[in-house]
Amino acid sequence: MLELLKNNFGPGDKLVATSGAPQYVYAQGFLTRDGKHKLLLINKRNHEIEVPLAGTSGLLEKTYGATAAVVDQTTQGAPARVENIGRRRLPPAGFGVAVLTLP
């Protein structure tokens, strides 16, 4: 997880207001120093929680072309897996951490 954070965030990144996350999911938006928009999601529970990403009750206006680097119990210490976000919900596994990068 630390490698995931180190590879995606750094000095000069700005926090942005973030709302719409379900209970037991921590969400924080960032504007990186190179102009990319990123969203950090942390599942604080030991089971999968679906996170609405797009739409009226979601965290983001659109997810087309977004990618998610995910570390959870299924990666078992391996590097983060990268998923294309082509749907409106992201189900991070128990205690999962995801960093979404928007186009």
Buried (B, 14 or more C-beta within 10 A) or exposed (E): BEEBEEEBBEEEBEEEEBEBBEEEBEBBBBBBEEEEBBBBBBBEEEEEBEBBBBBEEBBBEEBEEBBBBBBBEEBEEEEBEEBEBEEBEBEBBBBBBBBBBBE
